Amino acid sequence: MSSAKCFFTFGITVEKGHKCHPHDHPCTEIVFNRGCSGLICCDGVSAKYSDGTFFTHQPGRDHWIRNDRQGSQFCIGISGCNSDRIPFGVFKTTEGTENIISRIMSEAESDNPFKGDYIDMLAGQLSIEILRISQKPEGSGGLPYHADAAKKIIDSRFDERISIGEIASSLFISPDYLRQLFRETFGESPMHYLIRRRIEFACHQLSDGQSSLSDIAAKCGIGNPYYFSRIFRKVTGVPPSVYRERNCRPRPVGRREIGNCQGGSVRCNREP
């Protein structure tokens, strides 16, 4: 972990309706909002900010804001001290971040001959504090908040046509950060997990023996039956029709026969 370097600190008043042009910085930028509210957009991913929040984005990433309510912002640019790991997003200001940013603002206005070194040190503390907030565990499972929240979204919406970009946007983080954090937490990418959940659902539907491939493809959020068959075979190693034959045993009921489900869970052995 390299030592922190503060590139800039400044405060501005932002008017209602103000919109800045897309731009980037050579460092991680952190912006604290006081009174104002609006929209921050970075690389096509947007999030709403408001009074008592701060937003962050990475170096080299084009971003812009549209302010909807007059207020003020305090901006600080940081490199080093793991600041490159701070995800894009909007976070609530905590007592810890408020304390550090107040000390930075106070020091920036002082005549202390060592204020540059002192602000660098405080910037490093701020970077670590924000990383702690962004990776705060949720519940007794001790999982990183964004990874756990993304998994819950996938579990509840795998049967919809949802993308990783949509999930990341709903959590106010970038898709790249979501992929990285999800893989670190669960050992697979969020897309891999989404497809695996869909195929597990499809296996149970195939074992039931009642629905057509088109209906099953639609029910598990894939839609196109040809694409569904290709993904199913890639994940399980057999076509859907073969899986159905192997896992659905007919049993007589009077003069009719109905499927007797013998389905199970699916384990993906490779990335689809």
Secondary structure, DSSP 4 states (H G I P E B T S, - for coil): -PPPEEEEEEEEEE-TT-BPPPB--SSEEEEEEES-EEEEEETTEEEEE-TTEEEEE-TT--EEEEEEE-EEEEEEEEESTTGGGPPSEEEE--HHHHHHHHHHHHHHTS--TTHHHHHHHHHHHHHHHHHHHHT-EETTTTEEHHHHHHHHHHHHHTTS---HHHHHHHTTS-HHHHHHHHHHHHSS-HHHHHHHHHHHHHHHHHHHT-S-HHHHHHHTT---HHHHHHHHHHHHSS-HHHHHHHHEEEEEETTEEEEEE--------S--
